[in-house]
Amino acid sequence: MAETFVPFLAGEVALVTGTSRGIGRAIAVALARLGADIGLVQREATGDAAAEIAELGRRTHLAEADLGDPRAADQAVAEVAEALGRLDVCVCNAGVIHRDAALDVSLADFERVLAVNVTGAFAVSRAAARLFVERGIAGRIVHVASVTSYHGSVRAAAYSTSKGAVAQLTRSEANEWGPLGIRVNAVAPGWVQTEMTGALRDDESRFAEITGRIPLGRWATPEEVAEAVSFLVSPAARYVHGHLLAVDGGYLGR
């Protein structure tokens, strides 16, 4: 039986942050497959997402921005909207991690993680929401949280703190912006096969320990997280609001 495909984002523009690789790249390509033109917001002009999206016949615009700087975040959103003519979807994916014992992590490293993962996500989503209100667009915002939004990490205190904050940011924005016609949700990925988790996957004992706790018995691919984001911005999720959707293979249920 042929798979039914509906390009429900045709004629729309989606902005995705952190698109040079991993989950962000997969999200950008997935939304392009659904018909959207894509604003790529990255710290540097690296990766091949733009080329793959162009092959799909969609337009792209790359805005280089360090999202640890809120002013750069604001400017990136405005740049994408101007270059592509509108904005309908905003996915705040960009994030950094610092692995160290909580006793040893420096304040500078801790602050950097929060600046990118929390303040940057707020600045981007707020700029997008302001555009939605100004232009009368029923926009959709998706944050990328984590299973560590629900529990503390070992040797990643800054990261789990930031992702807990992203969960609360999602709920707060949903409460304020829902009456304005803006839907706000988040995905909470579990263990995903990305460059960020490479060291853990290379550690045989740690990899086995983590995998053994996942009921589905494997780590997610970036594309599987992207599919969850696609659902949240789709008409099928029109009454899903203020929700954290775990994409974890059942990890949180153990």
C-alpha angles and dihedrals in degrees: 000000000000117000114248113234124188117184092211093166094059110138093017134108124225124194117206125183126213096025103153093096147341122021095354093054091048092050093050092051093044093053090047089054087055090057106267128133107231134227107203114204112192138154090236136012096258134127132046103261093112092054093050092047090050089055087058089057095250128129123242137191122195117212114188112214140151100224090204083080110069092202091056089050092054091047093050093056092048091047093053093047092050095045096047098033102240145013128231107154131037122189115188102202105139113116144151133206133206117198117205139113112281089239091058107035112113122234089238092057092044092050093047092056092050092045093057101032100041113015092038092050091049093048093050095044093045092050090050092047091051089054092048091052094044093051099036094243123155091225130188125219125192123187123198108230124162144227082263086070083077103040138021122264127229112236092000105078094146093050096049090045090053094048092049086054091049089056091054091043089056092052094045094049090046091054093050102035102039091081087054091059095257119130117211125189140147139217118222108205121200122203109342131184100246138129089260091064096040096107092052092049090049090055100083097199095045092045091052092047094052095042090050090060094053109091092211088054099229144070121259125254119232088246091061090056089047090055090056090051089049089056093050093054093043129097087248088070097046092125096041107103136157090009132142107212111203113217096185112120089249095306095137091052093066 
